[in-house]
Amino acid sequence: MNARPVPACPSCAETNPRRIGALPAVGVFAGHDAPGVLAASSLYRCVGCGLLFRHPVLAAHEYDALYGNAGAACWSGEQERTDWALIQDYLARSVAAGARVLDFGCHTGGLLKRLGARYARTGIEVNERAARIARQESGADVFTNLGALPRGARFDAIIAADVIEHFPDPGKVLASLLEALEHGGTLIVTTGDAEALLWRVTGTRWWYCYYPEHLAFISERWMRDWLRRTGSDARIVAARTFRYQLLSAPRFAVQSLLLAAYVIAPGGYTRVGGGLRRLLGRKDTAYPPGVGLTRDHVFVALRKAA
C-alpha cells in the first residue's frame, strides 16, 4: 500500500507538515446541506510558518458553487458579535469619518449596517442572495468579488472579519486586500487563533476546524512571519486575542461539560446530539461545543506604508 502523500504548506511551501489528525466528513456547508460532496480530510500544522490547514480540499470552482447556493441564512447573521464590537471601536479611534471602508465577506451586511453613514461603505459577498440583502439593509455598494470592484478602487480601511479561514492560502488573500488598500490605510483581520491553547489540547475536536468551509487557520505569529517572508511594507499596529462569544457562568459550565464529552466520544456526542435535535424539529447536525470557552480568536490590525 502506498504511503499517504504529505501535502506542502499552502502558505510557505514547507514540505514536511505535522499531521494533527483526521477531520470528519460533514454533509453541511455554510449552513446548507451538501451530502456526498465533502469528503473526510486531515488537519496539518506547518512546522515552518505555523499555519494550520485542511487537506485535501476541493477545487476553487467547487467552493464557488457551494457558496453560491440559493440561501442566505448562513453563519451568524445579525447576532451580536465580539469581533464586530472590537472592529467598530478600533475604526472609531483610528479611521476618520468619511473614510472609504470595505467589508470583505460582508454576508447580509450586519456590520456594514452597524458602521452607519459615518463611512463610505462597500461590501464584498460571494453569495448573490446575501449580497442583495446587504445592499438593501445597509445601503452600501456590494459586489460579489474583488475583481468586480470599479477599476482602480482603493480603500482607507478594509475589514476581513471571520473570513480569511475560508481560503486555502491566507497569504494570497492578504496580498489581494493590501493591494486594494490605500497607502497609509488599515487592514483589520479577525479569525480563529491557530495558537489557542485549548485548540492545541483538543486538536481536530476543536469546534472551529469542524466546519468544512474552514480551510486554513492563522495566528499573530503566522502573520508576522508572512509579512517578513514576503517583504510586505505593511506592519502590525494592534493585535489581541478574544472570545468569539461571551458566556454566562451557567452556559460556560454546560459548554465545558459538553466539550469534555465530545473530546472523549465525538461519535456518541454527534449521534445523541443529532437525535435530540431531530426530536426538537431542528436540523440534525450536532456541531461541536466549545464556542466562548477561551480566547480562541485573534484581532490583528495592519497599517500599509504611506
C-alpha positions in Angstrom: 0.0 0.0 0.0 1.3 3.5 -0.9 2.1 5.8 1.9 -0.3 8.8 2.4 1.0 11.7 0.3 2.3 14.5 2.5 1.0 18.0 1.4 3.1 21.0 1.2 2.1 24.0 3.2 -0.2 26.2 1.0 1.4 29.4 2.6 5.2 28.8 2.8 5.5 25.6 0.7 7.2 23.7 3.6 7.1 20.0 2.6 7.0 18.3 6.0 3.9 19.5 7.9 2.8 17.6 11.0 -0.5 15.8 10.8 -2.7 16.6 13.7 -5.4 14.0 12.9 -8.5 13.2 10.9 -11.3 15.7 10.3 -14.8 14.2 9.7 -16.8 14.2 6.5 -19.6 16.7 7.1 -22.7 16.9 5.0 -23.4 20.6 5.7 -21.5 23.5 4.1 -22.0 27.1 5.3 -25.3 26.1 7.0 -26.7 24.3 4.0 -27.0 20.6 3.2 -24.2 19.3 0.9 -24.4 15.5 1.1 -21.8 13.5 -0.7 -19.7 16.5 -1.7 -17.3 17.0 1.2 -15.1 14.0 2.0 -13.1 13.4 5.1 -9.8 15.2 5.4 -6.9 15.8 7.8 -5.7 18.8 9.8 -2.0 19.7 9.4 0.3 22.2 11.1 3.2 23.6 9.2 6.5 23.3 11.1 7.8 26.3 9.3 5.3 29.1 9.4 2.8 27.6 11.9 -0.2 27.6 9.6 -2.9 25.1 10.4 -4.6 23.8 7.3 -7.1 21.2 6.0 -6.0 18.7 3.3 -7.2 17.6 0.9 -9.6 20.5 -0.2 -11.9 20.9 -3.2 -11.1 22.9 -6.3 -11.8 26.7 -6.2 -14.8 26.4 -8.6 -16.4 23.7 -6.4 -16.3 26.1 -3.4 -17.7 28.9 -5.6 -20.6 26.7 -6.4 -21.2 25.8 -2.7 -21.1 29.4 -1.6 -23.4 30.4 -4.5 -26.3 28.4 -3.2 -29.8 29.9 -3.2 -29.9 30.5 0.6 -28.5 33.4 2.6 -29.2 32.1 6.1 -25.6 31.0 6.7 -23.3 31.6 9.7 -24.2 34.1 12.3 -26.4 36.6 10.6 -27.3 39.6 12.7 -26.4 38.3 16.1 -24.2 40.4 18.4 -20.5 39.5 17.8 -17.5 40.3 19.8 -15.3 40.9 16.8 -17.8 43.4 15.3 -17.6 45.5 18.6 -13.8 45.4 18.5 -13.8 46.4 14.9 -16.2 49.3 15.4 -14.2 50.6 18.4 -10.9 50.4 16.5 -12.3 52.2 13.4 -13.8 54.9 15.6 -10.4 55.6 17.2 -8.2 55.3 14.2 -10.1 56.0 11.0 -11.5 59.4 10.2 -15.2 60.0 9.4 -15.9 59.8 5.6 -13.2 57.2 5.0 -13.7 54.5 2.4 -14.3 51.2 4.2 -14.6 47.8 2.5 -16.1 44.8 4.4 -14.6 41.7 2.6 -17.1 38.9 3.2 -19.9 41.1 4.5 -22.7 38.4 4.2 -26.0 40.1 4.7 -24.5 43.4 5.7 -24.9 43.3 9.5 -21.5 45.0 10.2 -21.9 47.5 7.3 -25.3 48.5 8.7 -23.8 48.9 12.2 -21.0 51.1 10.8 -23.7 53.5 9.5 -23.2 56.6 7.4 -20.0 57.7 9.2 -18.1 56.0 6.4 -18.3 55.5 2.6 -19.1 51.8 2.8 -18.6 48.9 0.3 -19.0 45.2 0.7 -17.8 42.0 -1.0 -20.1 38.9 -0.7 -19.9 35.8 -2.9 -23.4 34.7 -2.2 -25.6 36.8 -4.5 -28.8 36.5 -2.4 -26.8 37.6 0.7 -25.3 40.4 -1.3 -28.8 41.7 -2.3 -29.9 41.6 1.3 -26.7 43.5 2.3 -27.4 46.2 -0.2 -31.0 46.6 0.9 -30.2 46.5 4.7 -27.1 48.7 4.7 -27.4 51.0 1.7 -23.8 50.1 0.8 -22.5 49.1 -2.6 -21.9 45.4 -2.5 -20.0 43.3 -5.1 -19.5 39.6 -5.5 -15.7 39.6 -5.6 -12.7 41.9 -5.6 -12.5 41.7 -9.4 -15.9 43.2 -9.7 -14.9 46.5 -8.0 -14.6 49.6 -10.1 -11.2 49.8 -11.8 -8.6 51.4 -9.5 -10.8 51.3 -6.4 -8.9 51.8 -3.2 -10.0 51.9 0.4 -8.8 53.7 3.6 -9.8 50.7 5.7 -10.6 47.0 4.8 -12.2 44.5 7.2 -11.9 40.8 6.9 -14.0 39.5 9.9 -14.0 35.8 10.3 -13.5 35.2 6.6 -9.8 34.5 5.8 -10.1 30.9 7.1 -12.4 30.2 4.1 -9.4 30.3 1.8 -6.7 27.6 1.4 -3.9 30.2 1.1 -4.4 33.1 3.6 -1.3 34.9 2.4 -2.8 35.2 -1.1 -5.9 36.8 0.3 -3.9 39.2 2.4 -1.9 40.3 -0.6 -5.0 41.0 -2.6 -6.5 43.0 0.3 -3.4 45.0 0.8 -3.3 45.7 -2.9 -6.8 47.3 -2.6 -5.7 49.3 0.4 -4.7 53.0 0.1 -1.2 53.9 1.2 -1.4 54.6 4.9 -4.6 52.6 5.2 -5.7 50.0 7.7 -6.5 46.3 7.2 -8.3 44.6 10.1 -8.4 40.8 10.3 -10.3 38.6 12.8 -10.3 34.9 12.7 -9.7 31.7 14.8 -6.3 31.8 16.5 -4.3 28.8 15.4 -2.1 29.2 18.6 -5.0 29.0 21.0 -4.1 26.7 23.9 -7.4 24.8 24.2 -7.3 24.2 20.4 -3.8 22.7 20.8 -5.0 20.4 23.5 -8.2 19.2 21.7 -6.7 19.0 18.2 -9.2 18.1 15.5 -12.0 18.1 18.0 -11.9 21.9 18.4 -15.1 23.4 17.1 -13.5 25.9 14.7 -11.9 23.3 12.5 -15.0 21.1 12.2 -16.7 23.3 9.6 -15.7 22.1 6.1 -15.7 25.6 4.7 -12.9 26.5 7.1 -9.7 25.6 5.3 -6.7 27.3 6.9 -6.0 28.9 10.2 -3.6 31.7 11.1 -2.2 33.4 14.2 -0.4 36.7 15.0 2.8 34.7 14.8 1.9 33.4 11.4 1.1 36.9 10.2 4.4 38.4 11.4 6.2 35.5 9.6 4.2 36.2 6.4 5.0 39.9 6.5 8.7 39.1 6.9 8.8 36.4 4.2 7.0 38.5 1.6 8.8 41.7 2.4 5.5 43.5 2.7 5.5 47.2 3.5 2.6 46.7 5.9 3.2 46.3 9.7 1.1 45.2 12.6 -0.1 48.1 14.7 -2.5 46.3 17.0 -3.1 42.6 18.0 -5.1 40.9 20.7 -6.9 37.6 21.3 -10.6 37.5 22.3 -13.5 35.2 23.0 -15.8 34.7 20.0 -18.8 34.7 22.3 -19.2 35.9 25.9 -20.8 33.2 28.1 -22.7 33.5 31.4 -21.4 31.3 34.2 -24.1 28.6 33.7 -23.5 28.5 29.9 -19.7 28.3 30.4 -20.2 25.3 32.7 -22.5 23.5 30.3 -20.2 24.2 27.3 -17.2 22.8 29.3 -19.1 19.6 30.1 -20.2 19.2 26.5 -16.7 19.7 25.2 -15.3 17.1 27.6 -18.0 14.6 26.3 -17.2 15.5 22.7 -13.4 15.1 23.1 -13.9 11.7 24.8 -16.5 10.3 22.5 -17.2 12.5 19.4 -19.2 9.8 17.6 -21.5 9.3 20.5 -21.9 13.0 21.1 -22.8 13.6 17.4 -25.4 10.7 17.4 -27.0 11.6 20.6 -27.0 15.4 19.9 -28.3 14.8 16.4 -31.1 12.7 17.7 -32.1 15.3 20.3 -32.1 18.0 17.7 -34.4 15.9 15.4 -36.8 15.5 18.3 -36.9 19.2 18.7 -37.6 19.6 15.0 -34.2 21.2 14.2 -31.5 20.3 11.6 -30.0 17.1 12.9 -26.3 18.3 12.7 -24.9 18.5 16.2 -22.0 20.9 15.9 -19.1 20.5 18.3 -19.2 22.5 21.6 -16.6 24.9 22.8 -17.6 28.3 21.5 -16.8 31.0 24.1 -14.7 28.8 26.4 -11.4 30.6 25.8 -9.8 33.4 23.9 -9.6 31.4 20.7 -9.9 34.3 18.2 -7.4 36.9 17.2 -7.8 40.5 16.1 -4.9 42.0 14.1 -4.7 45.5 12.5 -2.2 46.2 9.8 -1.1 49.6 8.6 0.1 49.9 5.0 3.1 52.1 4.5 2.2 55.7 3.5 
